[in-house]
Amino acid sequence: MLWFTKGAEAGLPKAMHNLAVCLDKGESAAAPDYSAAADWYRHAAAAGVGGAAWDLHDMYAVGRGRASLNMSASSPMSDPRSLA
């Protein structure tokens, strides 16, 4: 993970994505750091790594990296008319 960190901090998009994956999965004997993983996924996605955007979506879909909304299809917010 050290080399991914160095590469990510140097601005290498693929290293940003690889670091985010390590942080998300808790690799290298470290506990997962979802907040940092989400930040690095965002940086990698902004740098053009398509898989990073998808991985960030997956994190958010299950509530990692931020509070889960836990909205169901019957939720008032799922009705577009409620936004008007």
N, C-alpha and C positions, 0 to 999 in steps of 0.2 A: 504494500500500500504506500510505502514511502516514495517510490518512483512515480506512482500515479499522482500523489500529492505534489511532488516537485513539478511534474509536467502540467498539471492543472493550474498551479499557481503561475507557471510560465505562459499560460494561455493556449495550450494545446487542447483542442476540442475533444479528441478521443480520450485523452487522459482525464479530462473533466468527467466524461461519461463513465469511464472505468472507476474513477474514484467514487462517484455517486453510487454505482452498483455496490462497491465494497462497503460504503457507509450504510446503504439501505439493507444489505444482507447481514451486516455485522461480521464481515470477514477479517482475517488477520487477528483473531482472538480479541477483537473489540466488540463491545455491545453495539447494536444498531444505533445510528444517530440520524433519525428520520428528517429532522430539520435541516441539518447540513447536507444530507443526501438530496433533498428537494432543491436546495439552493444550487448545488452543483449540476443537477439535472436541468434546472432552468438556464444556467450558464451554457451548458453543452447544447441545449436545444437552440438557444439564441445564436450559437456559433455554427449551427447547421447540422447537428447530429440528430437525424430524424428519430432514431431509437430512443433518444433521451426524452423527447416529448412524450412518446408512448409510455415509457417507464414512469415518468412523472404522473401521467394520467392514471396508471395502475396504482400508484401510491395513493393518490387522492381518492380513487374509487373505493378503496377499502379503509380510508381514514388515517393513513400514515402521513406524517409531515404536516398535518393540520387536523383540526377537529372534524370529525365525520358529521355530515349533515343528517345522515340516516333518514332521508326522505323516501317515502313510498309513493307509488303511483296514485294513491288516494290523497296525498298531501295537497293542501290548498295551493302550495307553490308550484305544483306540477301542472296546474291549469293556467295556460297562457293568458286567459281572460283576467286572472287575478292580478296581473302585472299592469293592467291599464288603469 
